[in-house]
């Protein structure tokens, strides 16, 4: 990264041409202090289309060529999960700030290596957890921070689909490329929301199960999915459940599915039980209105409160926050550890499911060397 003056724009490159890459481009394009310099991806037609749409001067088929530029400050990574670690580490070693799609990596080992690279390079590393930027989540967070619900002792976080496998044969269903199924894909989002709302307790133990009952039959494929790849065998779970014990004494039930015979459409949410009140945040098909209910006693009578909230910052808030962190200059505060903690929990869940027993997270919470 070349020397910059304080008021110079942040120069970014985007790697990936799918939904994640295009969304990053849209978000960067509306920020006044950002210049999109380069874009990389394998699909030539798509690369040319996005390049023209966003007036990007430099287009590359290989991400290595984009990273070789000496006029970038930051990159966004929106590629399949198995590429997160090599791309992120290469970018950090080039002295670039990194915004990476979730999950940070497929495994704790990979995620630890990325965070270590960020710390060594003293660069910002942030993971795209866009759903916590919903206004209903932010409203619920304020209720919690103000103590209105008291001590939260039980929580449930879920993302369930009836027909939501992301494309038959796509990279999402390949264990090597994706790292797992709905647990690492959808579960990582709602796990992030829950731990964020609960003020980041450590996860002490997990007891998890995974099931592959429908995907292997070709049941539950989303016919609208347009993910890359078409010839991969179905190798991941289609349903995962996990019971997590937290360091503050609370417990968290985590559920995620791509395919179930159920009433679920594309539903996710958070349920909280506290000593002074409770909350339910229920989202169906990404709706943002009438999603949050607070349960309290008012003058001794059970009362349901329905805060008026809608919309949210979503990806725009994430990207804006990333740029603000870069501009702040306090880069060592943002080394991606939060994303690493999410990966460690997901990793432990898969470990528990494979062993068929509860596991502790001591191994996954070792201090970075």
Buried (B, 14 or more C-beta within 10 A) or exposed (E): BEEEEEEEBBBBBBBBBBEBBBBBBBBBBEBEEBBBBBBBBBEEEBBEEBBEEBEBEBBBEEBEEBBEBEEBBBBBBBBBBBBBBBBBBBBBEBBBBBBBBBBBBBBBEBBBBBBBBBBEBEBBBBBBBBBBBBBBBBBBBEBBEEEBBBEBBEBBBBBBBBBBBBBBBBBBBBBEBBBBBBBBBBBBBBBBBBBBBBEEBBBBBBBBBBBBBBBEEEBBBBEEEEBBBEEBEBBBBBBBBBBBBBEBEBBBBBBBBBBBEEEBEBBBBBBBBBEEBBBBBBBEEEEBEEBBBBBBEEEEEEEEBEBEBEEBBBBBBBBBBBBEBBEEEEBEEBBBBBBBBBBBBBBBBBBBBEEEEEBBBEEBBEEEE
